[in-house]
Amino acid sequence: MQLILHTGAHYTEQDRLIKSLMRNSAQLRERGVLIPPPGGYRKLMRDTLNAMHRAPAGPEAREVLLDVMLQDDTADRVILSDPNFFRTAGTAMRQGMLYPDAAARMGNMAELFPDDDLEIFLAIRNPAALLPVLHGVALDKSDTAFWGGRGPLDVKWSDTLNAIRQAAPRIPITVWCNEDMPLIWSEIIREMAGLEHHEKIAGGFDLLAAIMSKEGMQRFRAYIDSHPDMSEMQKRRVIAAFLDKFALEDEIEEELDMEGWTDALVEQMTDLYDEDVLTIQRIPGVTVVTP
């Protein structure tokens, strides 16, 4: 069985993405792709992974989990989504590392499903925008617990991804930047569902509708309908053009509220994030979806 694990990250439209995928449930079911309701398996999965920190899972654990997910259904490909796969937002940043428990968690997932094909799908986000949010919800906000002697310029997603690859080297990872999601939303849905690029889906513009004015969306849809033969790259250029004119500023602007941070530091962190994405593209087994 193929198990697609949408692992967040937190604050990257994770719930909107799974809802868009579920709009295609009937079509995908005919293809052997099942999207179980997240509320049905998330707690059991978390409890199982938490228990595996203390002792290995029993031989029946896989079947119990699949019974809960499938509910007497059958599937070749199952899509699971939980931003807490790598632990909660309150513990997402510890000792100056993003998701320090991710490697152990995915190693345990590989043990739970040794004969299945697991894939990780993960949105990453500029630490300059994400770290203030994670600090605000951190269970321990002390410098020792949160930063661990490191600074904001030391925080890199590539550290987390390299650790996952070392712990679970057979699990491929597909990554994209949260900042690019309006342009690649439909591609992410197709990749997670295992669909070809040309296949029609529902919900391909769900994110766009949330960050663009009503007038802009009406004009955009009219333009798309009048140009049915556009390629995906052409559509992305059109999306960028419409966002430039009709984006809702309140939906796309981010307030960075971190004590002691300057505009210069944020700019430096953003530059390092861009460089880190290039580093991630070179990690074996990792695919980066770009506009």
Buried (B, 14 or more C-beta within 10 A) or exposed (E): BBBBBBBBBBBBBBEBBBBBBBBBBEBBBEBBBBBBEBEEBBEBBBEBBEBBEEEEBEEEBBEEBBEBBBEEEEBEBBBBBBBBBBBEBBBBBBEBBBBBBBBBBBBBBBBBBEEBBBBBBBBBBBBBBBBBBBBEBBEEEEEEBBBBEEEBEBBBBBBBBBBBBEBBEEBBBBBBBBBBBBBBBBBBBBBBBBBEEEEEBBBBBBBBBEBBBEEBBEBBBEBBEEEEEBEBEEBBEBBEEBBEEBBBEEEEEEEBEBEEBEEEBBEBBBEBBEEBBEBBEEBEBBBBBEB
